[in-house]
Amino acid sequence: MARGNQRDLARAKNLKKQSELKTKNSKSGSEMQRDKEAVAALMREKQKKGNT
């Protein structure tokens, strides 16, 4: 039972670390915009194929 507190503290520390990793954005604004435009172009192509 002595490790209970240590385990809880380690779990909380790891949770915080994991949440920080998820929120970080590794792309710059221009890179993100270029990727969004590429995905949008692909979706437009799919929609065009679906309508015909």
TORKEVEX-273999 format. One record per atom (N, C-alpha, C, CB): residue number from 1; residue in one letter; chain; atom name; x, y, z. Coordinates in Angstrom, 3 decimals, decimal comma. Glycine has a CB too. Example, Ala and Ser with C-alpha at 12.3 -4.5 7.8 and 13.67 -1.06 7.14 Angstrom:
TORKEVEX-273999
+------+------+-------+------+----------+----------+----------+
: resi : resn : chain : name :       xx :       yy :       zz :
+------+------+-------+------+----------+----------+----------+
:    1 :    A :     A :    N :   13,190 :   -5,690 :    7,800 :
:    1 :    A :     A :   CA :   12,300 :   -4,500 :    7,800 :
:    1 :    A :     A :    C :   13,200 :   -3,300 :    7,800 :
:    1 :    A :     A :   CB :   11,308 :   -4,473 :    9,046 :
:    2 :    S :     A :    N :   12,850 :   -2,250 :    7,080 :
:    2 :    S :     A :   CA :   13,670 :   -1,060 :    7,140 :
:    2 :    S :     A :    C :   12,900 :    0,030 :    7,870 :
:    2 :    S :     A :   CB :   14,084 :   -0,598 :    5,725 :
+------+------+-------+------+----------+----------+----------+
END
This chain:
TORKEVEX-273999
+------+------+-------+------+----------+----------+----------+
: resi : resn : chain : name :       xx :       yy :       zz :
+------+------+-------+------+----------+----------+----------+
:    1 :    M :     A :    N :    0,827 :   -1,197 :    0,000 :
:    1 :    M :     A :   CA :    0,000 :    0,000 :    0,000 :
:    1 :    M :     A :    C :    0,865 :    1,253 :    0,000 :
:    1 :    M :     A :   CB :   -0,937 :    0,002 :    1,207 :
:    2 :    A :     A :    N :    2,157 :    1,077 :    0,193 :
:    2 :    A :     A :   CA :    3,045 :    2,236 :    0,261 :
:    2 :    A :     A :    C :    3,210 :    2,920 :   -1,094 :
:    2 :    A :     A :   CB :    4,402 :    1,817 :    0,789 :
:    3 :    R :     A :    N :    3,007 :    2,175 :   -2,196 :
:    3 :    R :     A :   CA :    3,211 :    2,765 :   -3,518 :
:    3 :    R :     A :    C :    1,970 :    3,451 :   -4,065 :
:    3 :    R :     A :   CB :    3,658 :    1,709 :   -4,481 :
:    4 :    G :     A :    N :    0,890 :    3,420 :   -3,364 :
:    4 :    G :     A :   CA :   -0,358 :    3,984 :   -3,882 :
:    4 :    G :     A :    C :   -0,240 :    5,437 :   -4,277 :
:    4 :    G :     A :   CB :   -1,439 :    3,842 :   -2,867 :
:    5 :    N :     A :    N :    0,323 :    6,248 :   -3,413 :
:    5 :    N :     A :   CA :    0,453 :    7,671 :   -3,707 :
:    5 :    N :     A :    C :    1,432 :    7,902 :   -4,856 :
:    5 :    N :     A :   CB :    0,912 :    8,434 :   -2,458 :
:    6 :    Q :     A :    N :    2,517 :    7,162 :   -4,863 :
:    6 :    Q :     A :   CA :    3,521 :    7,325 :   -5,920 :
:    6 :    Q :     A :    C :    2,928 :    6,963 :   -7,273 :
:    6 :    Q :     A :   CB :    4,763 :    6,458 :   -5,633 :
:    7 :    R :     A :    N :    2,129 :    5,916 :   -7,306 :
:    7 :    R :     A :   CA :    1,488 :    5,493 :   -8,553 :
:    7 :    R :     A :    C :    0,516 :    6,564 :   -9,040 :
:    7 :    R :     A :   CB :    0,751 :    4,150 :   -8,358 :
:    8 :    D :     A :    N :   -0,259 :    7,126 :   -8,118 :
:    8 :    D :     A :   CA :   -1,195 :    8,186 :   -8,493 :
:    8 :    D :     A :    C :   -0,474 :    9,412 :   -9,022 :
:    8 :    D :     A :   CB :   -2,058 :    8,572 :   -7,306 :
:    9 :    L :     A :    N :    0,624 :    9,791 :   -8,377 :
:    9 :    L :     A :   CA :    1,384 :   10,949 :   -8,833 :
:    9 :    L :     A :    C :    1,982 :   10,701 :  -10,215 :
:    9 :    L :     A :   CB :    2,490 :   11,287 :   -7,832 :
:   10 :    A :     A :    N :    2,500 :    9,504 :  -10,442 :
:   10 :    A :     A :   CA :    3,080 :    9,166 :  -11,740 :
:   10 :    A :     A :    C :    2,003 :    9,159 :  -12,819 :
:   10 :    A :     A :   CB :    3,783 :    7,798 :  -11,679 :
:   11 :    R :     A :    N :    0,822 :    8,656 :  -12,483 :
:   11 :    R :     A :   CA :   -0,283 :    8,632 :  -13,439 :
:   11 :    R :     A :    C :   -0,710 :   10,046 :  -13,808 :
:   11 :    R :     A :   CB :   -1,472 :    7,855 :  -12,866 :
:   12 :    A :     A :    N :   -0,800 :   10,929 :  -12,822 :
:   12 :    A :     A :   CA :   -1,183 :   12,317 :  -13,078 :
:   12 :    A :     A :    C :   -0,125 :   13,020 :  -13,922 :
:   12 :    A :     A :   CB :   -1,395 :   13,073 :  -11,755 :
:   13 :    K :     A :    N :    1,134 :   12,769 :  -13,621 :
:   13 :    K :     A :   CA :    2,228 :   13,384 :  -14,385 :
:   13 :    K :     A :    C :    2,183 :   12,913 :  -15,839 :
:   13 :    K :     A :   CB :    3,605 :   13,041 :  -13,747 :
:   14 :    N :     A :    N :    1,967 :   11,631 :  -16,046 :
:   14 :    N :     A :   CA :    1,918 :   11,078 :  -17,393 :
:   14 :    N :     A :    C :    0,705 :   11,603 :  -18,156 :
:   14 :    N :     A :   CB :    1,887 :    9,549 :  -17,340 :
:   15 :    L :     A :    N :   -0,436 :   11,735 :  -17,494 :
:   15 :    L :     A :   CA :   -1,619 :   12,292 :  -18,132 :
:   15 :    L :     A :    C :   -1,361 :   13,703 :  -18,629 :
:   15 :    L :     A :   CB :   -2,794 :   12,284 :  -17,170 :
:   16 :    K :     A :    N :   -0,724 :   14,508 :  -17,794 :
:   16 :    K :     A :   CA :   -0,406 :   15,880 :  -18,165 :
:   16 :    K :     A :    C :    0,538 :   15,896 :  -19,363 :
:   16 :    K :     A :   CB :    0,220 :   16,633 :  -16,976 :
:   17 :    K :     A :    N :    1,542 :   15,032 :  -19,343 :
:   17 :    K :     A :   CA :    2,509 :   14,956 :  -20,432 :
:   17 :    K :     A :    C :    1,824 :   14,552 :  -21,740 :
:   17 :    K :     A :   CB :    3,627 :   13,961 :  -20,085 :
:   18 :    Q :     A :    N :    0,946 :   13,573 :  -21,675 :
:   18 :    Q :     A :   CA :    0,256 :   13,105 :  -22,873 :
:   18 :    Q :     A :    C :   -0,675 :   14,173 :  -23,433 :
:   18 :    Q :     A :   CB :   -0,530 :   11,836 :  -22,568 :
:   19 :    S :     A :    N :   -1,350 :   14,921 :  -22,571 :
:   19 :    S :     A :   CA :   -2,264 :   15,955 :  -23,054 :
:   19 :    S :     A :    C :   -1,491 :   17,091 :  -23,714 :
:   19 :    S :     A :   CB :   -3,122 :   16,496 :  -21,900 :
:   20 :    E :     A :    N :   -0,289 :   17,396 :  -23,212 :
:   20 :    E :     A :   CA :    0,526 :   18,426 :  -23,845 :
:   20 :    E :     A :    C :    0,980 :   17,984 :  -25,234 :
:   20 :    E :     A :   CB :    1,739 :   18,757 :  -22,971 :
:   21 :    L :     A :    N :    1,288 :   16,715 :  -25,390 :
:   21 :    L :     A :   CA :    1,722 :   16,217 :  -26,689 :
:   21 :    L :     A :    C :    0,593 :   16,298 :  -27,711 :
:   21 :    L :     A :   CB :    2,221 :   14,777 :  -26,568 :
:   22 :    K :     A :    N :   -0,630 :   16,065 :  -27,286 :
:   22 :    K :     A :   CA :   -1,754 :   16,095 :  -28,204 :
:   22 :    K :     A :    C :   -2,076 :   17,508 :  -28,667 :
:   22 :    K :     A :   CB :   -2,965 :   15,479 :  -27,556 :
:   23 :    T :     A :    N :   -1,856 :   18,491 :  -27,817 :
:   23 :    T :     A :   CA :   -2,253 :   19,845 :  -28,167 :
:   23 :    T :     A :    C :   -1,199 :   20,577 :  -28,982 :
:   23 :    T :     A :   CB :   -2,554 :   20,622 :  -26,925 :
:   24 :    K :     A :    N :    0,032 :   20,097 :  -28,968 :
:   24 :    K :     A :   CA :    1,080 :   20,773 :  -29,731 :
:   24 :    K :     A :    C :    0,835 :   20,593 :  -31,219 :
:   24 :    K :     A :   CB :    2,473 :   20,238 :  -29,347 :
:   25 :    N :     A :    N :    1,112 :   21,638 :  -31,964 :
:   25 :    N :     A :   CA :    0,955 :   21,601 :  -33,401 :
:   25 :    N :     A :    C :    2,336 :   21,734 :  -34,016 :
:   25 :    N :     A :   CB :   -0,006 :   22,721 :  -33,903 :
:   26 :    S :     A :    N :    2,762 :   20,744 :  -34,766 :
:   26 :    S :     A :   CA :    4,113 :   20,741 :  -35,306 :
:   26 :    S :     A :    C :    4,206 :   21,471 :  -36,639 :
:   26 :    S :     A :   CB :    4,598 :   19,323 :  -35,467 :
:   27 :    K :     A :    N :    3,075 :   21,832 :  -37,230 :
:   27 :    K :     A :   CA :    3,089 :   22,491 :  -38,535 :
:   27 :    K :     A :    C :    2,973 :   23,997 :  -38,370 :
:   27 :    K :     A :   CB :    1,951 :   21,964 :  -39,423 :
:   28 :    S :     A :    N :    3,616 :   24,701 :  -39,286 :
:   28 :    S :     A :   CA :    3,466 :   26,154 :  -39,294 :
:   28 :    S :     A :    C :    2,136 :   26,490 :  -39,963 :
:   28 :    S :     A :   CB :    4,665 :   26,850 :  -40,033 :
:   29 :    G :     A :    N :    1,764 :   27,740 :  -39,922 :
:   29 :    G :     A :   CA :    0,486 :   28,151 :  -40,501 :
:   29 :    G :     A :    C :    0,402 :   27,892 :  -41,987 :
:   29 :    G :     A :   CB :    0,249 :   29,603 :  -40,240 :
:   30 :    S :     A :    N :    1,473 :   28,176 :  -42,712 :
:   30 :    S :     A :   CA :    1,442 :   27,974 :  -44,166 :
:   30 :    S :     A :    C :    1,394 :   26,493 :  -44,519 :
:   30 :    S :     A :   CB :    2,664 :   28,626 :  -44,821 :
:   31 :    E :     A :    N :    2,090 :   25,662 :  -43,759 :
:   31 :    E :     A :   CA :    2,054 :   24,218 :  -44,004 :
:   31 :    E :     A :    C :    0,658 :   23,668 :  -43,758 :
:   31 :    E :     A :   CB :    3,075 :   23,489 :  -43,113 :
:   32 :    M :     A :    N :    0,033 :   24,130 :  -42,676 :
:   32 :    M :     A :   CA :   -1,308 :   23,660 :  -42,351 :
:   32 :    M :     A :    C :   -2,302 :   24,091 :  -43,433 :
:   32 :    M :     A :   CB :   -1,746 :   24,195 :  -40,971 :
:   33 :    Q :     A :    N :   -2,176 :   25,331 :  -43,894 :
:   33 :    Q :     A :   CA :   -3,078 :   25,834 :  -44,929 :
:   33 :    Q :     A :    C :   -2,909 :   25,029 :  -46,219 :
:   33 :    Q :     A :   CB :   -2,819 :   27,334 :  -45,192 :
:   34 :    R :     A :    N :   -1,679 :   24,731 :  -46,581 :
:   34 :    R :     A :   CA :   -1,416 :   23,956 :  -47,800 :
:   34 :    R :     A :    C :   -2,029 :   22,564 :  -47,682 :
:   34 :    R :     A :   CB :    0,107 :   23,852 :  -48,065 :
:   35 :    D :     A :    N :   -1,893 :   21,931 :  -46,527 :
:   35 :    D :     A :   CA :   -2,478 :   20,616 :  -46,322 :
:   35 :    D :     A :    C :   -4,002 :   20,666 :  -46,381 :
:   35 :    D :     A :   CB :   -2,025 :   20,045 :  -44,988 :
:   36 :    K :     A :    N :   -4,587 :   21,706 :  -45,781 :
:   36 :    K :     A :   CA :   -6,050 :   21,841 :  -45,814 :
:   36 :    K :     A :    C :   -6,541 :   22,006 :  -47,242 :
:   36 :    K :     A :   CB :   -6,506 :   23,037 :  -44,959 :
:   37 :    E :     A :    N :   -5,804 :   22,788 :  -48,037 :
:   37 :    E :     A :   CA :   -6,201 :   22,985 :  -49,429 :
:   37 :    E :     A :    C :   -6,069 :   21,700 :  -50,225 :
:   37 :    E :     A :   CB :   -5,364 :   24,082 :  -50,071 :
:   38 :    A :     A :    N :   -5,031 :   20,914 :  -49,955 :
:   38 :    A :     A :   CA :   -4,849 :   19,644 :  -50,658 :
:   38 :    A :     A :    C :   -5,997 :   18,683 :  -50,331 :
:   38 :    A :     A :   CB :   -3,490 :   19,007 :  -50,282 :
:   39 :    V :     A :    N :   -6,369 :   18,618 :  -49,062 :
:   39 :    V :     A :   CA :   -7,468 :   17,741 :  -48,646 :
:   39 :    V :     A :    C :   -8,782 :   18,224 :  -49,260 :
:   39 :    V :     A :   CB :   -7,579 :   17,693 :  -47,097 :
:   40 :    A :     A :    N :   -8,971 :   19,533 :  -49,303 :
:   40 :    A :     A :   CA :  -10,196 :   20,080 :  -49,893 :
:   40 :    A :     A :    C :  -10,269 :   19,747 :  -51,376 :
:   40 :    A :     A :   CB :  -10,266 :   21,605 :  -49,685 :
:   41 :    A :     A :    N :   -9,144 :   19,811 :  -52,071 :
:   41 :    A :     A :   CA :   -9,128 :   19,474 :  -53,498 :
:   41 :    A :     A :    C :   -9,492 :   18,003 :  -53,698 :
:   41 :    A :     A :   CB :   -7,738 :   19,773 :  -54,115 :
:   42 :    L :     A :    N :   -8,954 :   17,131 :  -52,839 :
:   42 :    L :     A :   CA :   -9,301 :   15,713 :  -52,944 :
:   42 :    L :     A :    C :  -10,791 :   15,489 :  -52,709 :
:   42 :    L :     A :   CB :   -8,485 :   14,889 :  -51,945 :
:   43 :    M :     A :    N :  -11,343 :   16,182 :  -51,728 :
:   43 :    M :     A :   CA :  -12,770 :   16,017 :  -51,439 :
:   43 :    M :     A :    C :  -13,623 :   16,529 :  -52,592 :
:   43 :    M :     A :   CB :  -13,144 :   16,749 :  -50,144 :
:   44 :    R :     A :    N :  -13,212 :   17,637 :  -53,208 :
:   44 :    R :     A :   CA :  -13,957 :   18,146 :  -54,375 :
:   44 :    R :     A :    C :  -13,943 :   17,134 :  -55,512 :
:   44 :    R :     A :   CB :  -13,362 :   19,485 :  -54,858 :
:   45 :    E :     A :    N :  -12,799 :   16,482 :  -55,726 :
:   45 :    E :     A :   CA :  -12,707 :   15,448 :  -56,759 :
:   45 :    E :     A :    C :  -13,641 :   14,279 :  -56,441 :
:   45 :    E :     A :   CB :  -11,254 :   14,947 :  -56,893 :
:   46 :    K :     A :    N :  -13,653 :   13,857 :  -55,187 :
:   46 :    K :     A :   CA :  -14,536 :   12,759 :  -54,789 :
:   46 :    K :     A :    C :  -15,995 :   13,135 :  -55,004 :
:   46 :    K :     A :   CB :  -14,301 :   12,382 :  -53,320 :
:   47 :    Q :     A :    N :  -16,345 :   14,368 :  -54,641 :
:   47 :    Q :     A :   CA :  -17,729 :   14,804 :  -54,794 :
:   47 :    Q :     A :    C :  -18,104 :   14,889 :  -56,269 :
:   47 :    Q :     A :   CB :  -17,944 :   16,162 :  -54,110 :
:   48 :    K :     A :    N :  -17,159 :   15,330 :  -57,083 :
:   48 :    K :     A :   CA :  -17,418 :   15,421 :  -58,519 :
:   48 :    K :     A :    C :  -17,664 :   14,031 :  -59,093 :
:   48 :    K :     A :   CB :  -16,239 :   16,106 :  -59,248 :
:   49 :    K :     A :    N :  -16,860 :   13,063 :  -58,691 :
:   49 :    K :     A :   CA :  -17,036 :   11,691 :  -59,169 :
:   49 :    K :     A :    C :  -18,349 :   11,099 :  -58,674 :
:   49 :    K :     A :   CB :  -15,865 :   10,816 :  -58,718 :
:   50 :    G :     A :    N :  -18,742 :   11,454 :  -57,461 :
:   50 :    G :     A :   CA :  -19,972 :   10,926 :  -56,895 :
:   50 :    G :     A :    C :  -21,217 :   11,490 :  -57,565 :
:   50 :    G :     A :   CB :  -20,018 :   11,212 :  -55,424 :
:   51 :    N :     A :    N :  -21,149 :   12,710 :  -58,041 :
:   51 :    N :     A :   CA :  -22,310 :   13,347 :  -58,659 :
:   51 :    N :     A :    C :  -22,528 :   12,900 :  -60,089 :
:   51 :    N :     A :   CB :  -22,159 :   14,839 :  -58,620 :
:   52 :    T :     A :    N :  -21,498 :   12,383 :  -60,746 :
:   52 :    T :     A :   CA :  -21,660 :   11,985 :  -62,152 :
:   52 :    T :     A :    C :  -21,913 :   10,519 :  -62,298 :
:   52 :    T :     A :   CB :  -20,449 :   12,358 :  -62,952 :
+------+------+-------+------+----------+----------+----------+
END
